[in-house]
Amino acid sequence: MRLRLLHFFVFVAVFSLPPQLLGCFRPGPCTYIGTRYDRAEIRKVAVFPFYNNTEVSEASRIVTGAFIANLVEQGKFKVEFPGSVRRFLVSERIIVRTGIDLDTINLMGKRLGVDAVVLGRVEEYVGSSEEKKDVIPLVSISSRLVDIRTGEILFMAQHRRTGEDYRLFLDFGEIRSAGALAKRVVAEIIDEMP
């Protein structure tokens, strides 16, 4: 009886959640789409270097590069050249890890002619070391697409996967490197972008 009652409450709790959060209960990314998001207004984006919250020094570079490459490949937006973003950050003496304020985002929009910026964080990045071949890779990324005029979050995603999540049969399909897993996680996030 108690188990049935518990199942009932879980069922009610899940289906009373807003539709934006129901995506968190499936294997793909947990996403949010802003109410004012209009795809026609966002033509060009700039990708800030992802903040690295891990001990793996190259995690930010790998994830940022994968995000840029996948955005270009999917053709959802024009993407500002990474060198221009880097020059802007250096000229304005902006350190990404201290956060980006709305004035900086507005200034970048005017200087580089972008409609939105992608900000992100690498939360977990495990399995890149060559000495530890038996470690199962793990990557966790959060990202936001922010309107440069209002600072409003247009799209937000959080995604965490391991290399074993892609196993089909025995060890077939399993991803064995953090770099390959990061590319897969990024692709799944960008697939969810409207």
C-alpha positions in Angstrom: 0.0 0.0 0.0 2.8 2.4 0.9 4.6 1.7 -2.3 1.5 2.4 -4.4 1.0 5.7 -2.5 4.6 6.6 -3.1 4.2 5.9 -6.8 1.1 8.0 -7.0 2.9 11.0 -5.4 5.8 10.6 -7.7 3.5 10.4 -10.7 1.6 13.6 -9.6 4.8 15.4 -8.8 6.4 14.7 -12.2 3.3 15.6 -14.2 2.6 18.8 -12.3 6.0 20.2 -13.3 6.2 22.8 -15.9 6.8 21.4 -19.4 10.2 23.1 -19.6 11.5 21.0 -16.7 10.1 17.6 -17.9 13.1 17.4 -20.2 15.3 16.8 -17.1 13.9 13.3 -16.6 15.1 11.8 -19.9 18.6 10.8 -21.0 19.2 14.0 -23.0 20.1 17.5 -21.8 17.9 19.2 -19.2 16.8 22.4 -21.1 15.0 25.6 -20.7 13.7 27.8 -23.5 12.9 31.4 -22.7 9.4 32.7 -23.3 10.7 35.6 -25.5 13.0 33.4 -27.6 12.5 34.3 -31.3 14.8 32.3 -33.6 14.4 34.9 -36.4 16.0 37.6 -34.2 19.2 35.5 -33.4 21.3 35.3 -36.5 24.8 35.6 -35.2 26.3 34.4 -31.9 29.6 34.7 -30.1 30.9 31.9 -27.9 32.8 32.9 -24.8 35.4 30.5 -23.5 33.7 28.1 -21.2 34.6 28.4 -17.6 36.6 25.4 -16.4 35.4 24.1 -13.0 37.6 21.0 -13.3 41.2 20.2 -12.6 41.8 19.3 -16.3 43.5 22.3 -17.8 42.4 21.6 -21.4 38.7 20.9 -20.6 37.6 24.5 -21.4 39.5 24.7 -24.7 38.1 21.3 -25.8 34.5 22.0 -24.9 34.6 25.6 -26.3 36.1 24.4 -29.5 33.5 21.6 -29.8 30.7 24.0 -29.2 31.9 26.4 -31.9 32.5 23.6 -34.4 29.1 22.0 -33.8 27.3 25.4 -34.1 29.0 26.0 -37.4 28.3 22.4 -38.6 24.6 22.5 -37.7 24.2 26.0 -39.3 21.7 27.2 -36.7 23.5 30.5 -36.4 26.4 32.4 -37.9 29.3 32.1 -35.4 31.7 34.9 -34.6 35.3 34.0 -35.3 36.9 32.9 -31.9 39.9 35.1 -32.5 37.6 38.2 -32.5 36.1 37.1 -29.2 39.5 36.6 -27.7 40.7 40.0 -28.9 37.6 41.6 -27.5 38.2 39.9 -24.1 41.9 41.0 -24.0 41.2 44.6 -25.1 38.5 45.0 -22.4 40.5 43.1 -19.8 37.7 40.7 -19.2 38.4 37.5 -17.2 35.7 35.0 -17.9 36.0 33.2 -14.6 34.9 36.3 -12.7 31.6 36.5 -14.6 30.3 38.6 -17.4 27.9 41.5 -16.8 25.2 42.9 -19.0 27.2 46.0 -20.0 30.0 43.7 -21.3 27.6 41.6 -23.2 26.0 44.8 -24.7 29.4 46.1 -25.7 30.4 42.9 -27.3 27.2 42.9 -29.3 27.9 46.4 -30.6 31.6 45.7 -31.4 31.2 42.3 -33.0 27.7 42.6 -34.4 26.3 39.6 -32.6 22.7 39.1 -31.5 23.5 36.7 -28.6 26.3 35.1 -26.7 26.9 31.6 -25.5 28.3 31.3 -21.9 29.1 28.0 -20.3 30.8 26.0 -17.7 32.6 22.6 -17.7 31.4 21.1 -14.4 33.1 17.7 -14.7 35.7 16.3 -17.1 37.1 12.9 -16.2 39.0 10.4 -18.4 41.5 12.5 -20.3 44.7 11.1 -18.7 46.7 8.7 -20.8 47.9 6.8 -17.7 44.3 5.9 -16.6 43.0 3.9 -19.5 40.5 1.9 -17.3 38.7 5.1 -16.2 35.2 5.6 -17.6 35.0 9.1 -19.1 32.5 11.6 -17.6 31.6 15.0 -18.9 29.1 17.5 -17.5 28.5 20.8 -19.2 26.1 23.7 -18.6 25.5 26.4 -21.2 23.3 29.5 -21.7 22.4 31.5 -24.8 21.9 35.1 -23.7 20.3 38.0 -25.6 22.8 40.9 -25.9 20.2 43.6 -25.7 18.3 42.4 -22.6 20.6 39.9 -20.9 17.7 37.5 -20.9 18.4 33.8 -21.1 17.0 32.5 -24.3 18.1 28.9 -24.0 19.8 27.0 -21.2 21.0 23.4 -21.0 22.7 21.2 -18.5 24.0 17.8 -19.7 26.0 15.0 -18.0 27.0 11.7 -19.6 29.5 8.9 -19.2 31.1 6.9 -21.9 29.1 3.9 -20.8 25.8 5.7 -21.5 26.3 5.0 -25.3 27.0 1.3 -24.9 24.9 -0.8 -27.2 26.0 -4.4 -26.6 28.9 -5.6 -24.5 31.5 -2.8 -25.1 30.3 -1.8 -28.5 29.3 1.9 -28.8 31.0 2.8 -25.5 33.0 6.1 -25.7 36.4 5.7 -24.2 37.9 9.2 -24.2 36.7 12.4 -22.5 37.4 14.5 -25.7 35.1 12.3 -27.8 32.5 12.3 -25.1 32.6 16.1 -24.8 31.9 16.4 -28.5 28.9 14.1 -28.2 27.5 15.9 -25.1 27.9 19.3 -26.9 26.2 17.9 -30.0 23.2 16.7 -27.9 22.9 20.2 -26.3 23.0 22.0 -29.6 20.5 19.5 -31.1 18.0 20.8 -28.4 18.4 24.4 -29.4 15.4 25.7 -31.3 
